[in-house]
Amino acid sequence: MEISHSDRDRDRRSSADSAEPTPSRHTCHCGKSFIRKEHLRRHQATHGERNFVCPICQRSFTRNDLLRRHLTRHDMPTAPDPRRGRACDACHANKTKCDGGTRCTLCVKRGINCTYKHASKSSSGSKSPSEDTADPRAVANGFTSPSLIQNLTPGTPQISPNDEIKAGFKRIANHVRTGEIPIGEDTPVPALDKNWIEGNSKEYFGRFHDTWPILHGPSYVTMDTSLLVSVSIAMISCWLRNPDEFEDVVLQLHESLMSAFSDWIANPRSRHEYDEPWPFETYQAILMNIIFAFYHGNEKLVSKASLLRGTFVVALREAEFFNSDNAAEQQRVHYPGTFVPWLMTMRDRWKRLIVSLFKIDTYLSTARFQAPTLFREEIDLTMPATYSLWNAYGLNIFFKRITLEPTDRSNFKLSEVIANPNTPAKPLLLFEDVHLALCGLLPAIWNQTQIVRRSTEAGRSTQNCTSSLAWQLEAWKADIERLKHQCFHAAEVGEFPFTAYIGDYDEDPVRAKALATSNIKCLISECLMTYHLQGLQLYADPRMINSVAMASTVSPDHEAGVRPRLQKLHTQLNIWAKTPESRRALLHALAVLRQCESDLQANEPQTQSIDPTSYLAISMSALVVWAWLMFSEAACSCVPTINHINIGDDPLDLQNTARLETWIQAEGTAGMNNIPLCRCVSEGWMARFNALLPLGRRRWEMSDEVAPILNSLSAGR
């Protein structure tokens, strides 16, 4: 009896449905099996990288045909289907198989336009997707004509690298605003943006990274890092490299990110969500943008950053982020492993995020004349690894350096070390630790300032109330000088603490040593500027002086409204200017001026990059000098009194503490290098401070907020 084809097919299908997959079927590693091998290959593509990206909305697909089908939703004509025999012009001329798409593989390799003019001759209505020229503005604004499909691909000659970067920033800013890039999730970097983001990280991993080591440079890979972190790196790099070129698009992206971060943090999370992995890369991106706002210096940006910083600290407290036991549990559950470099990286990235947040909290609080948000007692972590180990590029370098690491650092709680100038960990201290100790003095200094202000208002004496804080301040200053001497001595013999600052370039010891020396000089400068900032706030009331200086710039129409309060502040400043504290504050301000002028003249490394800490110290010093000039004497003081100092001559420098202390304890006049500190030449003194601040787009605008008397001078530069 004969069996028909239909019966044979039906029996084959039924037996296949009832039986287990046979070895003749093609099986994927995920367990699924297919009769035809091409079906298996198509399925396996879903496990791989999504290489087909929509140039309009950046959705990615595993297959070209899915992308082609998706493009029709944007009312866009697609490139000819290669299975229909229509190759691009280059493949047709080369007589090779064309895989189609907006750019075929051959055209990508050659870096040429992928056109279909030949194909259009045989198919009316088919138009080349590359006949028109790209308009970067259209790309950036989020809509694209069919002619722009080709030009959206990075590296094409129709769009310059800078225009590609700007378009990318605008596109990502728009997606952040619309929520297409969610906050709190580790969204990967789209393939479309990989090249330009990856190519804009050099400036970030220079001086900025050395000052704010939030990220682990040796393990940073663009495609393995959250888009929020990677695009923040590119944003900071582009602005550091060329603010004139990238200012507008950088600020557009930054403001979009800051608004999205604020909205995300303001949305309370339930307690059970804190058992999930911390959105660590989101935390890093938030902190990087807060720091960037401080670097930029725009008053509006700094104000927003200050608000975000406050809610960020509260959110981290809620998540018990500052608790070391909780951090250890997070690592054990969500980032398990025993490989030493992995464990160190996971542990120290947590420490360094907290340390950097503590630093920027101090700077923003100082710049805004506010109390700090984060306290040293909350920092429940041991001392971090050295700069050298954190910047060990390569496992061979890591295992070489870990043998030189002062292991006892991990036995001391950082909060205890930075609270005690006589800490048992003193031999292990580095500049970073001393700097944190100086930052940790701010809450007590701020409280002391409030007490002095209220006591002055009530007519009560405030003598000797600053002695404890003054001793701590000078003790940490002595540690800066001790480490400075040790580092430059150890540099000759290659010992600790100098070796703690060796970064990259192990293959070039001379270059590695030069970079370490540069890094040490920048750290010394940052420590000294922070020391003087704390001294200025301990011995003066910058907030009160700022109010008086601000009122001095108020127009006569508004002056009547502030006059009663202004008279009260004038009285307080007249009293302050005759105290030893005012003269101590003046010496701190003059020390900043001398140090910064000397560094600029010597072209020291700290003057070759943006340094907002120095700008803040310069601005606050100008504010204090202005107040002393205006309120210390009722008349001209150009003629020296008996108790007179002339810094640079008598004494030669500010290290002669005995001579300076004699002047501090008795009222008298002062000068520097034979130029009197008198209100007659107040504009000249302010001009000297103003000359230390950068010009143009690099102008740190917060300097005019901290010291309003500099505002009129900057307008004329």
SESETOR-44509 format. One record per residue (C-alpha): x, y, z; residue in one letter. Coordinates in pm, whole numbers, padded with zeros to 5 digits, always signed. Example, Ala and Ser with C-alpha at 12.3 -4.5 7.8 and 13.67 -1.06 7.14 Angstrom:
+01230-00450+00780A+01367-00106+00714S
***
This chain:
+00000+00000+00000M+00135+00341-00091E+00156+00624+00159I+00094+00974+00034S+00334+01261+00097H+00082+01431+00322S+00038+01119+00533D+00417+01078+00558R+00461+01441+00667D+00181+01412+00922R+00335+01100+01073D+00676+01270+01087R+00530+01572+01267R+00339+01362+01520S+00640+01149+01601S+00855+01460+01642A+00600+01615+01878D+00580+01307+02095S+00951+01218+02109A+01237+01387+02291E+01482+01593+02082P+01708+01358+01899T+02081+01407+01847P+02005+01500+01486S+01848+01826+01607R+02069+02133+01654H+02081+02223+02025T+02178+02556+02182C+02365+02575+02513H+02049+02716+02671C+01863+02390+02601G+01651+02488+02304K+01684+02273+01991S+01606+02335+01625F+01561+02120+01315I+01749+02355+01084R+02095+02489+01157K+02014+02840+01030E+01734+02858+01288H+01986+02771+01557L+02223+03043+01434R+01942+03297+01436R+01851+03195+01791H+02212+03205+01914Q+02235+03566+01803A+01988+03653+02081T+02251+03551+02336H+02515+03781+02195G+02572+04155+02177E+02296+04361+02016R+02488+04498+01721N+02200+04650+01526F+02109+04989+01671V+01827+05218+01563C+01980+05559+01479P+01663+05736+01593I+01571+05594+01934C+01887+05385+02002Q+01694+05062+02063R+01917+04767+01985S+01835+04441+01809F+02005+04109+01763T+01908+04078+01396R+01920+04308+01100N+01571+04216+00982D+01426+04317+01321L+01595+04653+01292L+01462+04697+00937R+01110+04618+01054R+01149+04857+01350H+01264+05145+01125L+00927+05149+00955T+00777+05278+01281R+00976+05596+01229H+00841+05626+00873D+01189+05570+00740M+01282+05385+00423P+01519+05099+00488T+01820+04984+00296A+01752+04715+00038P+01720+04363+00174D+02037+04171+00077P+01834+03852+00041R+01653+04014-00249R+01982+04042-00437G+02033+04420-00410R+02388+04494-00294A+02526+04838-00210C+02738+05013-00470D+03072+04915-00310A+02979+04546-00275C+02834+04544-00628H+03158+04685-00770A+03364+04445-00559N+03138+04151-00649K+03106+04048-00283T+02800+03955-00081K+02640+04258+00085C+02484+04210+00428D+02270+04524+00391G+02165+04758+00668G+02232+05129+00695T+02602+05047+00659R+02720+04708+00543C+03026+04537+00689T+03249+04616+00391L+03169+04988+00398C+03227+05002+00773V+03570+04843+00734K+03664+05080+00453R+03516+05385+00629G+03315+05485+00322I+02953+05578+00256N+02717+05288+00197C+02510+05391-00107T+02246+05210-00315Y+02246+05413-00636K+02302+05100-00842H+02014+04924-00666A+01783+05221-00715S+01819+05192-01093K+01649+04855-01083S+01391+04949-00823S+01201+05275-00854S+01122+05443-00525G+01438+05312-00357S+01657+05604-00256K+02011+05602-00120S+02016+05672+00250P+02333+05878+00215S+02260+06123-00064E+02203+06416+00170D+02439+06577+00417T+02383+06533+00789A+02268+06824+00999D+02403+06777+01352P+02135+07008+01491R+01864+06775+01366A+02040+06478+01522V+02073+06658+01853A+01712+06767+01859N+01591+06412+01840G+01440+06391+01491F+01612+06256+01186T+01534+06261+00820S+01600+05950+00611P+01918+06109+00480S+02062+06117+00831L+02061+05743+00897I+02404+05705+00747Q+02557+06005+00916N+02451+05908+01267L+02710+05634+01263T+03028+05750+01444P+03333+05808+01228G+03167+05918+00904T+03326+06215+00727P+03002+06416+00708Q+03010+06503+01079I+03313+06633+01269S+03424+06462+01593P+03319+06764+01801N+02977+06774+01636D+02938+06402+01700E+03018+06458+02070I+02774+06749+02095K+02500+06549+01923A+02565+06260+02159G+02547+06481+02468F+02221+06638+02348K+02067+06303+02263R+02155+06152+02602I+02037+06466+02784A+01704+06436+02604N+01674+06066+02693H+01751+06143+03058V+01480+06411+03062R+01220+06181+02905T+01309+05889+03133G+01430+05666+02850E+01756+05636+03045I+01635+05531+03392P+01812+05641+03708I+01906+05366+03954G+01967+05107+03686E+02300+05022+03523D+02204+05109+03167T+02488+05002+02936P+02655+05239+02691V+02481+05207+02351P+02700+05082+02068A+02625+05407+01884L+02793+05611+02160D+03079+05377+02248K+03352+05536+02038N+03305+05901+02125W+03248+05833+02496I+03550+05605+02510E+03762+05866+02335G+03681+06134+02592N+03811+06009+02925S+04176+06120+02923K+04123+06452+03101E+03905+06292+03367Y+04168+06032+03454F+04430+06304+03492G+04436+06564+03770R+04062+06531+03838F+04088+06158+03911H+04396+06211+04128D+04202+06457+04343T+03876+06261+04339W+03965+05887+04305P+03601+05774+04298I+03649+05525+04015L+03896+05239+03990H+04094+05345+03684G+04265+05010+03611P+03933+04823+03582S+03737+05097+03404Y+03599+04978+03069V+03342+05192+02889T+03117+04909+02772M+03118+04743+03116D+03033+05064+03300T+02696+05229+03350S+02603+05490+03089L+02548+05744+03369L+02907+05706+03486V+03063+05686+03139S+02882+05991+03003V+02968+06186+03320S+03335+06104+03260I+03307+06226+02900A+03119+06538+03013M+03386+06634+03266I+03669+06553+03023S+03525+06766+02743C+03467+07060+02974W+03816+07039+03122L+03969+07018+02774R+03773+07291+02598N+03499+07480+02786P+03458+07731+02502D+03365+07452+02263E+03156+07226+02487F+03016+07454+02759E+02657+07467+02632D+02603+07097+02563V+02789+06995+02879V+02567+07215+03095L+02258+07088+02914Q+02352+06730+03000L+02464+06817+03353H+02139+06995+03437E+01934+06705+03297S+02130+06460+03510L+02103+06673+03824M+01726+06708+03786S+01686+06335+03726A+01908+06251+04025F+01710+06487+04249S+01379+06335+04143D+01513+05983+04195W+01650+06051+04544I+01333+06234+04645A+01132+05919+04574N+01144+05723+04902P+01245+05358+04888R+01084+05094+05106S+01299+04923+05367R+01303+04585+05193H+01460+04746+04885E+01776+04812+05083Y+01842+04439+05088D+01898+04464+04715E+02240+04558+04574P+02319+04923+04621W+02290+05114+04291P+02658+05188+04327F+02726+05328+03983E+02430+05563+04019T+02579+05682+04347Y+02912+05740+04172Q+02746+05936+03890A+02558+06154+04142I+02876+06235+04330L+03070+06308+04010M+02806+06559+03902N+02799+06728+04243I+03177+06770+04225I+03156+06895+03866F+02914+07170+03973A+03170+07283+04233F+03443+07284+03967Y+03230+07484+03725H+03144+07737+03991G+02818+07873+03848N+02613+07992+04146E+02292+07826+04027K+02467+07493+03962L+02645+07503+04298V+02317+07580+04473S+02150+07279+04312K+02451+07062+04390A+02440+07172+04753S+02074+07071+04780L+02136+06739+04607L+02434+06675+04834R+02208+06712+05140G+01939+06473+05016T+02207+06232+04891F+02366+06211+05237V+02024+06152+05395V+01944+05880+05140A+02275+05706+05210L+02209+05723+05584R+01869+05563+05524E+02039+05282+05333A+02299+05248+05615E+02561+05303+05350F+02813+05445+05598F+02804+05131+05812N+03102+04898+05756S+02912+04583+05859D+02641+04661+05609N+02902+04723+05338A+03069+04390+05417A+02731+04213+05390E+02664+04378+05054Q+02998+04253+04926Q+02947+03901+05063R+02597+03861+04916V+02610+04059+04592H+02981+04068+04500Y+03121+03739+04635P+03470+03621+04559G+03810+03545+04706T+04041+03699+04445F+04243+03962+04635V+04237+04239+04365P+03859+04195+04331W+03803+04216+04706L+04024+04522+04739M+03852+04700+04451T+03501+04633+04587M+03600+04739+04938R+03792+05052+04844D+03541+05186+04593R+03295+05203+04884W+03553+05380+05103K+03654+05626+04836R+03298+05726+04754L+03241+05812+05121I+03574+05996+05150V+03505+06202+04835S+03154+06284+04958L+03301+06397+05291F+03544+06630+05109K+03291+06787+04875I+03048+06831+05163D+03315+07039+05342T+03386+07251+05035Y+03022+07319+04949L+02938+07401+05311S+03230+07645+05326T+03141+07809+04994A+02776+07846+05101R+02856+07956+05461F+02656+07662+05593Q+02699+07384+05847A+02828+07057+05699P+02589+06769+05635T+02822+06473+05692L+03022+06425+06011F+03351+06244+06064R+03195+06028+06335E+02972+05871+06068E+03266+05749+05862I+03271+05388+05981D+03554+05262+05765L+03918+05172+05800T+04194+05372+05631M+04185+05320+05252P+04460+05162+05045A+04730+05392+04913T+04704+05587+04588Y+04970+05355+04446S+04771+05035+04500L+04446+05194+04382W+04619+05292+04058N+04800+04963+03988A+04742+04909+03615Y+04787+04535+03563G+04773+04235+03796L+05150+04199+03789N+05183+04558+03911I+04913+04504+04174F+05080+04199+04328F+05417+04377+04321K+05281+04682+04500R+05068+04501+04756I+05388+04373+04919T+05492+04736+04977L+05155+04839+05119E+05152+04949+05487P+04907+04679+05595T+04854+04829+05940D+04645+05105+05782R+04354+04861+05760S+04362+04819+06141N+04266+05178+06217F+03922+05336+06189K+03948+05650+05980L+03700+05842+06198S+03921+05784+06504E+04242+05871+06322V+04125+06206+06184I+03973+06308+06518A+04301+06276+06708N+04619+06468+06611P+04812+06236+06846N+04674+05919+06684T+04883+05599+06718P+04852+05573+06337A+05068+05885+06286K+05355+05691+06117P+05102+05561+05862L+04944+05896+05780L+04936+06028+05426L+04838+06372+05294F+04487+06245+05215E+04435+06150+05580D+04555+06487+05709V+04329+06660+05459H+04028+06465+05587L+04126+06557+05943A+04121+06925+05846L+03781+06879+05681C+03657+06710+05998G+03717+07026+06201L+03445+07220+06017L+03142+07122+06233P+03317+07234+06552A+03445+07553+06386I+03099+07633+06253W+02945+07583+06597N+03214+07802+06753Q+03142+08079+06503T+02774+08077+06602Q+02866+08097+06971I+03102+08390+06913V+02843+08573+06703R+02571+08535+06966R+02811+08630+07247S+02920+08942+07059T+02557+09042+07006E+02491+09000+07380A+02809+09183+07482G+02967+08875+07646R+03340+08798+07636S+03459+08520+07404T+03828+08502+07501Q+04014+08168+07487N+03715+07992+07337C+03908+07891+07026T+04220+07750+07192S+04134+07379+07154S+04042+07409+06787L+04345+07631+06723A+04574+07366+06873W+04423+07092+06656Q+04453+07309+06346L+04821+07378+06408E+04891+07014+06498A+04758+06897+06161W+04955+07177+05989K+05270+07036+06151A+05184+06694+06005D+05164+06848+05657I+05515+06989+05699E+05644+06659+05841R+05502+06455+05552L+05633+06708+05301K+05986+06667+05435H+05955+06286+05451Q+05821+06257+05097C+06094+06457+04932F+06360+06275+05135H+06204+05934+05061A+06194+06021+04691A+06571+05987+04680E+06570+05638+04829V+06234+05514+04699G+06067+05458+05035E+05733+05522+05205F+05558+05767+05202P+05684+05871+04856F+05615+05525+04709T+05250+05559+04814A+05206+05812+04531Y+05354+05615+04241I+05076+05573+03985G+05109+05447+03628D+05420+05411+03409Y+05612+05142+03598D+05803+05078+03277E+05936+05436+03291D+06063+05501+03648P+06175+05857+03569V+05832+05956+03442R+05658+05771+03727A+05871+05959+03981K+05802+06296+03815A+05426+06234+03817L+05437+06122+04181A+05623+06440+04274T+05363+06648+04088S+05082+06464+04264N+05243+06524+04604I+05278+06897+04535K+04910+06920+04442C+04810+06733+04759L+05026+06963+04973I+04861+07265+04811S+04512+07124+04873E+04597+07051+05237C+04740+07399+05295L+04447+07573+05127M+04206+07372+05346T+04414+07456+05654Y+04390+07828+05576H+04017+07801+05498L+03954+07649+05839Q+04173+07916+06000G+03980+08194+05826L+03651+08049+05951Q+03785+07993+06303L+03915+08348+06353Y+03663+08541+06144A+03295+08519+06057D+03299+08503+05675P+02923+08480+05655R+02879+08808+05840M+03154+08977+05638I+02992+08847+05318N+02661+09007+05419S+02832+09342+05473V+03026+09315+05148A+02708+09223+04961M+02529+09524+05110A+02815+09750+04998S+02729+09660+04639T+02354+09721+04685V+02206+10013+04490S+02096+10322+04691P+01731+10237+04618D+01757+09918+04825H+02005+10043+05085E+01738+10185+05319A+01582+09842+05362G+01904+09684+05483V+02046+09976+05683R+01925+09877+06037P+02071+09529+06006R+02380+09667+05832L+02454+09905+06119Q+02443+09612+06360K+02687+09411+06146L+02919+09711+06115H+02933+09737+06491T+03021+09370+06524Q+03294+09398+06261L+03442+09706+06431N+03470+09503+06751I+03615+09200+06568W+03878+09404+06379A+04041+09510+06706K+04075+09156+06844T+04374+08919+06819P+04147+08683+06623E+04113+08937+06341S+04491+08958+06311R+04523+08578+06305R+04263+08567+06027A+04455+08837+05839L+04776+08630+05855L+04594+08327+05714H+04462+08541+05427A+04805+08688+05351L+04959+08340+05361A+04714+08229+05090V+04805+08531+04879L+05180+08474+04914R+05156+08101+04850Q+04937+08131+04540C+05146+08412+04391E+05462+08209+04450S+05311+07894+04296D+05190+08087+03992L+05529+08249+03939Q+05706+07911+03969A+05448+07745+03741N+05386+07472+03998E+05170+07175+03887P+04872+07284+04100Q+04847+07603+03892T+04826+07412+03562Q+04478+07270+03614S+04146+07388+03754I+04174+07411+04132D+03847+07527+04292P+03984+07466+04644T+04248+07734+04586S+03989+07963+04424Y+03769+07929+04733L+04064+08005+04964A+04166+08305+04751I+03810+08444+04752S+03762+08402+05127M+04105+08553+05194S+04013+08857+04985A+03691+08888+05186L+03878+08884+05520V+04149+09127+05406V+03881+09367+05279W+03701+09355+05616A+04023+09418+05808W+04113+09712+05585L+03766+09865+05620M+03709+09818+05993F+04046+09795+06172S+04118+10169+06164E+03896+10474+06159A+04144+10664+05941A+04441+10603+05712C+04700+10360+05849S+04966+10401+05580C+05202+10545+05845V+05337+10258+06058P+05274+10252+06432T+05521+10126+06690I+05369+09777+06675N+05408+09728+06301H+05497+09425+06093I+05620+09427+05735N+05594+09069+05610I+05885+08995+05379G+06118+09217+05584D+06018+09210+05950D+05952+08920+05972P+06102+08771+05655L+05817+08519+05626D+05517+08386+05812L+05720+08116+05988Q+05851+08352+06257N+05579+08268+06502T+05735+08456+06797A+05748+08789+06609R+05400+08739+06469L+05255+08644+06807E+05385+08969+06957T+05204+09166+06685W+04887+08960+06721I+04854+09028+07093Q+04879+09409+07053A+04702+09640+06815E+04917+09771+06534G+04957+09832+06162T+05075+09586+05898A+05222+09570+05551G+05369+09321+05311M+05682+09388+05107N+05659+09757+05209N+05301+09791+05081I+05078+09905+05370P+04759+09724+05455L+04542+10034+05449C+04201+10119+05312R+04370+10379+05090C+04506+10097+04875V+04224+09846+04926S+04150+09825+04553E+04511+09736+04485G+04500+09453+04740W+04173+09320+04595M+04324+09335+04246A+04611+09112+04363R+04366+08848+04484F+04156+08883+04169N+04462+08833+03947A+04500+08482+04089L+04161+08374+03955L+04121+08245+03596P+03968+08449+03314L+03690+08391+03060G+03493+08068+03067R+03735+07938+03329R+03628+08212+03570R+03512+08048+03893W+03187+08241+03940E+03152+08143+04306M+03444+08374+04384S+03211+08668+04322D+02950+08512+04553E+03198+08445+04832V+03370+08784+04794A+03128+09030+04627P+03398+09297+04623I+03576+09098+04351L+03273+09118+04122N+03337+09470+03993S+03704+09387+03940L+03627+09074+03735S+03386+09274+03516A+03672+09499+03412G+03919+09220+03331R
***
